[in-house]
Amino acid sequence: MPPQIALIIFLAFIFFIIYIDQKRTQLSGPVVWIVAIWILYSGSKGLGVFLNVQTTIEAGSPPDRYFQIIMGLIAIFILIRRHFPISSAIKQNKYYYLLLFYFLLSVIWARDPAISFRRWGREFIALLIALVLVSEDNPTKTLIGAFKKAIYAALPISLLLIKYFPLYGREYGRWTGELMWVGIASQKNGLAMLCSISILFLGWSLLQDLKDWKHLNYKLPFFVDLFMVFLAIYLMLGPKRTFNYSATSTLSLIVGFVFMGLFKTVSNKGFNIKNKIAITAIIIIAIGTILPFSGKIPIKTLPSLFNRTETLTGRTEIWQSLVPYAKKNVLLGYGYGGFWTTSLRNLIASHAHNGYLDTILELGLIGLILFIIYILNLLKKQADFLDGENQISWFFFALIFVVLVRNAAESLLAEFTSYSMWLILAWSFIINKNYDLNETESSFNQI
């Protein structure tokens, strides 16, 4: 099939399934589309890549810069029109704003303050989109609808790129020449993680539909979600059709379902597990932080279970190269967005393959501690919403732990511009605004 014909067919399919979902949710207004576009964009490789703009880390991508500025201006316009109470938002989310302020403060000691400030600007735009979301009358319903729309676009487009536009959808290993599926993402683990989080979210949605099956007025979206789960699994298996293809994403998916099942059980039985949740998170963060400095795998047999060497596909060598840099500026780091340069990426790797190490490199131990405080505060508040029936909280609780586990081998911790961290940011804003989540979730599932 010619690529142009495939493009038309895939786009028609995407519009059709979004139309089906729209008929069920009846979500109106621009915000759900703005949020959906932002989630889709934050999970992609960027407009500059698709437009074949040759650039460097230092120069940035003009198309992406303009897109983000436009999104930010639209968000500001909506917030002004709605007379959004910024002061209340700051008071309700003080730990996040403290973290964001520290990001900005670290620009002072960055290698190139201008570049670091520009990167901080992306975080500010991510904040604006989150504020627009919580300015909605029902932000939970809007977030669910927007995330589904993003998934409905991201997965088929990834398949389209892999099969018909391999220049964008495929890559080959730098040293091994191994074929890798990347789809809309920037690398194979990015696509696999997008798939695993989509499976986790759609799994929650399918469970809600099955529970309310007799009361659903429109059941076709259930089968759309089921199809998308199978498509996500297909993409996640990669060209070799094996769950070992992206071991990190597979492990994250297992962790996600285990935690989601655990929280569902706990909420049904009414247990108070606030302290246990916090302790579990601290243990995961501690292991992830110590891992690159020790260079040793806590569970010796874990790599072999996923057909990996003891070096975790070269990660331990990368850590050995980066730890001396981290120790040199361990307290403050090299400034937000101030560590990685084009030359360093060519010399060592594209990133640290450990979010805790990357956070220390850019923000130091102070930045990591501020992030831990933010996460623990969110988990503590979210535990209050575990009771009830239709609980989107189950998914977001699981997502937080998925991200914490994944950052032991990948890097996206202190980047709220990434789709998974932005989802956590948006959810923390909803939680802190003290919406009646049980009421909003019930209204969503009764549509």
Phi, psi and omega in degrees: 000131178299142181304324182295319178294318178299321179298315180297316181296314182295317179296321178297320179296317180297314179298324181294312183288329175292323177297319178298314179294322180297323179297328181280313187280330182057032178284127180238167180097162185282338190296319181299325179284323177298315180294319179298316179297320180295317179297316179299315181295317183292344176262003184255174182280353177105152182294326182301323179293315181294332179267006178058040176276117179278122184209183178233171177300319183292320183282329182077182182246112179305315179301319179291323179297315180294320179298314181294322177297317179298315178299319179295318179294321177298316180298316180298318179301315181295318181296320178293317180298327183268000181053049184294131181282089183299321182299321178294321180297322178293317180296321183286338185233046188298325182289324176293316181294328175297318178295315180296322177296321178295322174307311182293319180298324183293345177300332183300318183257012178290158180299316178230094184305326182295316179293316180296321179295322178296320179290326175295328178301327177294323177295323180294322178293321176300321176298315181300319179295321178295321178294321177298320179300311184284353173282350178289155176294326180226079185294331179297311179297319179296317180295317179298313180296319181293318180296321178296317179299320179296318178295317181299333178270317188295315185291309177298321179296322177299315178298318178301314181295320181294317187275324189240343177229066187298340178300329181256331188264351181230153172221168179231140183306138184299322184251328185263339184076012182294135177290132180229138174270126178241337179056228180281346184282173182272341177202171191296321180292332176294316178294317181297323179289322175302318179294317183294319178291324176297318179298317181297314181292313180293329175298317175299316181297319180295321178297320178296318180294319179296322180293325182254023189306316184292339184258359180285128178278338185220108190258350181300323178302332177300315181287331173296313178299320180297317178298318181294328175298314179296322178294319178297319178297317179302314180292324182292330180288338177073184183295338181270356179056050180218146178288349176280354183303312174233089186300322181298316181290322177298314178297321179296320179296317178299313179301318181299312181292325178297313181291322180295319176295322179296313181293325177297316180295316181297316182295323180291329182264354174074026179285150174260109186238024182307309183294320180295322178297315181297316180297318179299315179297318180296320179297314180298315180295319180297315179296315180297327180284319182288329186311306182291333180282329178274329181071013183241142179275124182302318179252104188300327185275352184299313180300321182293330178298330180251021177059043179240155177281173180293343178274002182054055180056045175085002183295322182296326177293321177298317180298318179299327180285330187266333183304318177301323176297317182296318181294331182293321178232055189291333185279312185250342182075193184258014180094149182299124182066017187255000182267305187285130175236169179300318181294320179294320179295322178291329183278319188247291182188174180287333175198180188283349185056031172196112186296329180288320176293318179298322178295318178295321180298321184269320189240355180073183179296329179298315179296320179295319179296318178297321178294318178299318179298317179299313182293316181295321177296320178295315180297320180297314180291322183292332179300335179290345183255016181281341180280161180109186187257289186278089193251101170293341177301328178303315181295313184289328172300312180298320181300319179301315181288328174301313180296318180297318179291316184297329183288357172287339181229353177227172185234114172198022191292299185264041179230093180283001173277344174284149190297321182291318178289327178292323176300318178295318178300312180299318180293323179295324177294320178295314179301313184290342177275357173059048174284156176281090187293323180299320180293315183291322179292321178298318180295326179293315185285345179271357181290000000 
